[in-house]
Amino acid sequence: MATITTTFRTWLSVLAVVLVLASCSKDNEPPLEKEDAQTPIAEVDQRMEKFLSDNGFPGVSLAVSKNGKLVYRKGYGLADKESGAEVTVDSRFRIASVSKLITSAAVMKLIQDGKLSINQKVFGTSGILGTEYGTQPYKTYVTAITLSDLLHHTIGGWGQDNDPAFFDKNLNTTDVINWTLDHQALSKAPGSAFAYSNFGYMLLARIIEKTSGISYEQYVKSELLDQVGAEKTTIAGALLADRQADEVKYYGQGGDTNYVYDYTQFTRGNGAMGWLSTPTDLLRFANAVDGLPTRPDLLDANAIATMTSTTPASIGWGWHFGCGWVVEGDEWFWWGSLPGTFAILYRNGNGICIAATANGRRQPTPENGLNSFIGIVNYITFDGGIPWQDIDQF
């Protein structure tokens, strides 16, 4: 080991060289290239461009990390068809239901800090939200709902076929919750059956606010996103006029055409579908909750185990749902789909994480867009011949 004196002398020598170089340079000279500049990978790019054209999306963005290092990221196609602006690695997209993964991790942080427990009741005199919403007495099953039921989509109703999250867009959060509790009964006992519920994740955002004492967005940013440098992630706006810096424009197919803007209030549904992000930021987040040793985690082993736990009832569409994430062995993922939006976040125990976002979704069957991306996921995750560079662009 060098002594402090030797190290200091070396630093002075380096500083002198830097100053000489700086004095010889001109203000209009371009900066030096980074030594870890990314080299294009032809087959990855070809597969992404085919995904773009096959699904009729204007643009898509991809990021891949391997063993905690951001080894590839690239934009493809158009961020704005009218101006011709292209998608870049800094383009921001609505991430739809991938937002649920962020909400789940925020709940896990509160559990880790001893402020919540997974089996706590949500409504009623002993519930987290008490009786501040709806009219007493509650309808059948309401006071039996637990935090686990909201996280695992096993509430007993309020699911995708009639999801209160998409009721009258002019109602505020409180009004939607009040109306649902008063007028929409649960059909099954909580914990007994799967029903994918955006409304459940709206409730989780309110639980985060009630427990933390600050807004949902403030808590998520301070406890998760800011900790990992995910600075481009924020709550989306509903209107074209709300478009934020570096945000793409959204484009619909078929029946989606008139609904890409002013479809819902993202501030109201923030915990379920509200976030705006980049694939790079999504991987910053994912690598901080993945349970792998390559980068420090924000959640401890117990919280991660809780987040990825499944229940006998949390099986939907053939998948096993943990808390937000689909959990199939070493593979954790979820995707998002709204008019004008496609997003996916995938983590594998072999060290690969993948995030992708698009400014369109496949119609009339959005699942076909997901199915066509699964081939790319499998290629990136399991093909040992891909020439990933030993670089880190985080």
Buried (B, 14 or more C-beta within 10 A) or exposed (E): EEEEEEEEEEEEEEEEEEEEEEEEEEEEEEEEEEEEEBEEBEEBBEBBEEBBEEBBBBBBBBBBBBBBBBBBBBBBBBBBBEEEBEBBBBBBBBBBBBBBBBBBBBBBBBBBEEEBEBEBBBBBEEBBBEBEBBEEEBBEBBBBBBBBBBBBBBBBBBBBEBBBBBBEEEBEBEBBBBBBBEEBBBBBBBBBBBBBBBBBBBBBBBBBBEBBEBBBBEBBBEBBBEBBEBEBBBBBBBEEEEBEEBBBBBBBBEEBEEBBBEBBBBBBBBBBBBBBBBBBBBBBBBBBBBBBEBBEBBBEEEBBEBBBBBBEBBBBEEBBBBBBBBBEEEBBBBBBBBBBBBBBBBBBEEBBBBBBBBBBBBBEEBEBBBEBBEEBBEBBBEEEEBEBBEBBBB
